[in-house]
């Protein structure tokens, strides 16, 4: 598309009229804001002579959010934009390789072919010229199939080159924004948008951008899946389906694949597909299924994917079932980033051998489940409705031929090796009338005394 641009002038951004046909892209707005904060530049905003926006809605919205009172705009001439249309033989058009990965290859275009035969083509193709003289389709994959069915030999097209692969893929996805899509197609679009955003984040070279959670919310709305949580559920269902696509026909896994395929072929209904994931896994694969890892607050983790791949981080707040707010090592202390669980992994803890009686005591307490909280306690902290370990604990005293404080310490360590039930039985033999409150008091005194001696 070519336009004659006459001149520049400053203009109040709030006085520019926005036509209903233009819509804001939140990801692009955030990029403009980041770019402005880095170099003070806002991309071109093009308006007509009577003050109506022609191009640059994302830049205009960014200027408003940055509280710019005046912006430089380009005044376009009154001549209507001209599109350079070329008529290309349909036999020279090749489908984009990504298109079939997202939308499949078995689309029914009978109705569209009949419409083209009756009314002619209502839209032009967007093509990328290749060095071999052929053209890759950016917009018009279904129209190509319909034209072939209708016997059309040449098609009206506009040619466009792209500076980056990400721009090319974004154009491909944008051209399918208003078509009716299945859940599977929406998720595959979303995953590709994520890759595009990750690559563009690298080009920003560390400049502030959207966190993972915010980006997923935006992508979810863009592809028609509502919220970021709903999008994550749909992604999980798609991965389950793809993971069983090569299962032998007749197997349990093949049956599950068919179930997911049916559920994800609908335009909506993510909950039903996600519910299938939560059901019991087949016995044939039970041994290889692993419980999903969930980090704890203040746990140290390593980022294994995304813009901060390879960095170490500290989990600050677990915000849900799929992500947490983290502080990335090397970033300002007041900066926090939303990181998905599948983009991080735990850092293995290295247990050092004790070098003192106090360290040995603390280590024994940890092994038995004691002392995880800030206050002393008799019984170990365990999950609700679960009892303490029932396996026998060794009560061997390494040296009973000592005296004084050393002997007391040895006996105390031996007592800590007992299970709570064993310890209760021992103390009851010492004092048959012993109740739980007195036993707790004895334990606290023992622990306090031992810690004092060890120190």
N, C-alpha and C positions, 0 to 999 in steps of 0.2 A: 504494500500500500504506500502510495507516495502523496505527500502533501507539500504545498508551498507555505513556508513559515515566514511571515512578514517581519515581526519585531518582538522584542522583549519589553516587559513592563512589570512593575510591582503591583501586587493586588492583594486585597484582604481575602484570605482563604475561606472565610465564612460567607462571603458574598458570591462565591462561585456556585452556580446551579449544577446539580448532579442529576443526569438523566437516569430514569428507572432501570435502563438496560445495563448499567454498570454496577458491579458489586465489588466489595472489599475483600481482599485476600489477606487474612491475619498474618500468615507467615511472611508475605512480602512486606507488609507494614512494619513488622519487627525488624526485618533486614534494613529497611530504609532508616529506621530510628538508630540502629546500631552503626550504620554507615555515617549518619550525621554526627553521632557522638565521637566518631573516630576522625573524620576529616571535615565536618561542617558543611557537607554538600547534600542537597536534596535533588533527586532526579527531576527531569523536565516535567512540567505540568502544562499541558496544551489545552487552551480554551478557544472558543469561537469569539467572533467580534462582539457578540451580544452577551458574553459572560457564561456560556454553558461549557461544561467540561467535556473535552473530546478524548483526552488520554492522560493517564497519570493519577488515577483515583487512589492508588495505594500511597503515592508520594503526598497527595493532598491530605489524606487522613493522618499520615505521619506528622505532617506540619501542624495539624490541629492538636494532636496529642503532645507535641513538643511546645505547644502554646506560642507558635509563631504568629505574630500579628500581621505580618506582610510576607509574601513570598514572590519570587520571580516566576513569571509565567510566560509562555510563548503564545502569541496571538496568531491563530491560523487564518489564512485568507478565506474568503467566502466561498471559494471553489470547493465543491464536494470532493472528498477523498476519492482518488482513482485507484482501482485495483488492476494490476497488469495481468490479464487472463491469457493463458496459453492453452491451446487444444492439443492434448497429448493422446497418442494411440493407447488404448487400454491394455494392449498386450505388453507395453513397456512398464507397467506398474507392478511393483512387488510389495506384498504385505510386510509391515514392520515385524521383525522377529519377536519382539516383546508382546505384540498384540495378541497372538494366539496363546501365549503363556497366561495372559490375564483373562481373556474373554472366550477362549476356546476356538474351535474350528467348525463347529456343527450348528451354526446359527441359521435359522429359517428366515430367508429374505423374500419369500414368495409374495407377500403383501406389498413390500417395497418395490419389487420388480414390476408388479402390476400397476402401481402408482406411477412409476417412471414411464412405463409404456403409454399410460393414459395422459399424464400431465407433464412429462418431461422432467429433467433434473431440476430440483429446487435449490440445491446447494452445490458449491464447487469443491473440488478436491484440494487439499494442501499436500504438496509433494516435496521431498528433498532430493535434488538432483545428485546422481552418483557419477563417478568418473568413467564408468563403462557405458554411459549413455542411457542407463535405465533410471527409474525413479522409485524411491521408497515412500510408501504412503504414511503420512502423519495423521491426516483426517480423511476418512472415506473408505474404510475397510468394508463395511456392510454395503455401501453404495457400489463398490467395485463388484462384489458378488452379485448384487441385484442387476447391475448393468450387463454383466456377462450373461445372466439369465434372460435379460430382455433383448440381448443382441446388439447392445450399443458398442460402437467401434472406437470412437474418440470421446474424451470427456474434458470439460472445462476445468482448468487447474491454475492454482497460483503456486509458484516455486519459492521455497524458503530454505536458507542455510542457517545452521545453528553454530554458535561459538563453542558450546560445550555439550557433552552428552546429556548432562542434567537438564539443560534447556530443551533439548530434543524430546526427552522422556516426559518432561512437564507439559510440553505442547501436546504430545500424544494423549496423555491422561486428561488434559483440559478439554480436548475435543470430544470426549465421551462423558462429560459431566452430566448431561441431561438425559442420557439414555436409561432405560429400565435395566437394572442390574440385579443379579443374584447376590446372596450374602458372600459366596465364594469370590465372585468378581470384585465386590467392594473391598474385601480383605486383601486380595492380591493387589488392588490399586493402592490401598493404604500402606502395604509393605514396601511398594516401590516408592511412594512418597517419602517414607522414612529414609530409604537409602539416598534419595535426592537431597533431603535435608541434611543428612550426615555428611555428604560430600561437600555441600555448600557451607556447612559449619567449619570444615577444615579450611576452606578458602577464606573464611573470616579471620583465621589465624588468632583464635582465642578471644575475639571480641564478644561481648555479651550477647547471648541469644536466648531463645526459649528453652526452658528445662524440658526433660523428657516427658514429664507428665503433661505440661502445657501443650507441647507439640502434638502429643497423641490425642489430646482433646480436640485440637484444631483439625487434625487429619481425620478423626472420627466423624466430625461434622461435615467435612468436605466430601467424604465418600458416602455419607448417608447412613452412618452407624450410630449416630447420637453422641454418646459419651465415650471418654477414654476407657472406662471400665468395660463398657459393652464391646468396644473395639478389641480390648485384650482378650475377652472371653471368645470372641469370634476368631481371633488369631490362634488361640489355643485349640479350638475345634478344627481349624484348617490344618494345623500341624498334626493332629491326631489322624485326620483323613489322609494326608500325604504320607505319613509314616507307615500306613498299612496298605498303600496302593499296590504293592508287589506281592501281597499275601496270596498263597495258593487258593484257587477257587474251591469253595466248599469249607474252608477253614473258618474258625471263629473270628480271626482277624479280618478275613475277607468280608464276612458278614458285617462287622463293625464299620469297615470302610464303606460298604453300601449304605449303611444307616446314616453315616455322616454325609455322604454324597447326596442323599435324598434331602436331608435337612438343610444343607448349605446351598441347594439349588433353588431355594425359595427366596423371594425378595426381602423377607423379614422373618424373625423368629430365632434370634441368637440364643435365647434362654433354653430352648429345647435341645439345641446342639451342645450347649455347655453342660446341661444336666446329664447328657449321655456320658460326658467325660467323668463326671463325679460318681457315676455308678461303678459297681465293683468290676475290676478288670478281669478278663477271662483267666482261668486257672493256668492255661498254657503259657501265659506271659507273666504270671504273678511274681516269679522269681527274679525277673529282670526289671520289674517296675521299682522305681526308687521314690521315696518320699521327697517332695519338693523342699529344697533348703530355704529357710527364712532367716535372715540375719536378726540379731538382737541390737537394741539401741546401744550406742557407743562401742559396738564391735568394729574391729579393723577389717577392712575388706580390700580386695584388688579389683579394679575395673577391667573387665575382659572384653568389652565391646563398646561401640559408640565413640563420640568425639574425645573422650578422656581415657581411651583404651591404654592399659599399662600403668595408669596412675594408682596410687594407694589412697584410700579414703577412710573416713570415720562415719559410721551410721549415726545420725543424730535423732531422727524421728521416723519410725515405721508408719507410713501413711495409709497402708491398706494391705491387701493380699498380694500385691504385685510390685510395689515400689516403695522406696524410702527416700527421705531427704538426707543428703550426705554433704560433708565438707571434704573437698578434694585437696589433698596435700599440695602445697605450693600456691594455692589460690588465697585471696584475702580472707581473713578470719571471719568477716561478716557475710561472706558469700555462701550460699547453699544451692545444691543442685538436686533435682529429682532424678533418681537413677532406678531403673527397673531391676528386679531381682535377677532376671536372666542376663543382665549385663554386668553382674558382679559375682565374686566368689570369695569364700572364706579364706583367711590366711591361717595356715596350720600353726598351732601353738607348740612351741618347743618347751618340754618340761625339763628343767635343770635339776640335777641331784641336790638334795639338801646339804647345806654346809654347817648347820647348827641344829641344836635341839629344837629351837623355836620353829625353824623352817620345816623340820621333819614333822613336828606336831601339826602345823598348818596344812602340810601336804596330806597327812593322814586324815585330817578333818575333811578336806576337799574330797578325798576318795570315798569317804563314808557319807558324804552329803551334809556335813555339819558346817556351820559358820559361813553360809553364803550370804546371809543378810548382815545388817550392821549390828544387830544385837545378838548376844549369846543365847543359845537354846539347847534343849536336851535332845529333841527328835530332829532328824534331818528334814530339810525342805523337799517335799516331793509333790508331784501333781495330785490334784484332787482325785479321790477314789483309788489311789495307788498306795500300797504299803511299802515300807522300806525293803531293801534287798533281803532275801531270805537265805542266801548262801552263807555257809559257815565262815566266820572270820577268825583268823589265827590269833590266839591270845598268848603266844609264846613270848616270854620275857628274856631278852638277850643276856642279861647278867643280873642274877639275884644275889651275888656275893658282894654287893656294894652296900654302902651305908649312907645315912643322912639324906641330903637333898638329891643326890644322884639316884639312890634307890627309889625315892618318891617319884622322881621323874620317869624312871623305867616302869614303875607300876602304873603311873598315869597313862603312858603311851600304850601299855598293854590293855588297859581298860577301854581306851578309845578304839581299839581294834575289835571290841565286842559289838555285836548287833544290839540295838536298843532292848530287844527282848532278853538277850543274854545278860546285859548289864542290869536290867531290872531284877532278874533272878538272883544275881550275885548280891545286889544290895539288900534284897529281901532276906537272904540268908544271914546277912549281917544284922539286920533289924527287921524281924517278921512283921511288925506293925507299920512298916514304911508305906506312905501313900504317895501319889503322883506329885503333889506339890512339894513335899519334902525331898523327893528324889530330884526334882528340878533344881531346888536350892542347893543340894549337895553337888550336882553337876556344875552349876555356875561357880560355886566356890572352888571346886577342883580345877576348872578351866582357868579361872582368874589367878589362882595361886601358881599353877604350872606356867602360865604365860609370864608371870612376874619373875619366876625363878629362871626361866629360859632367857629372859632379857638381860 
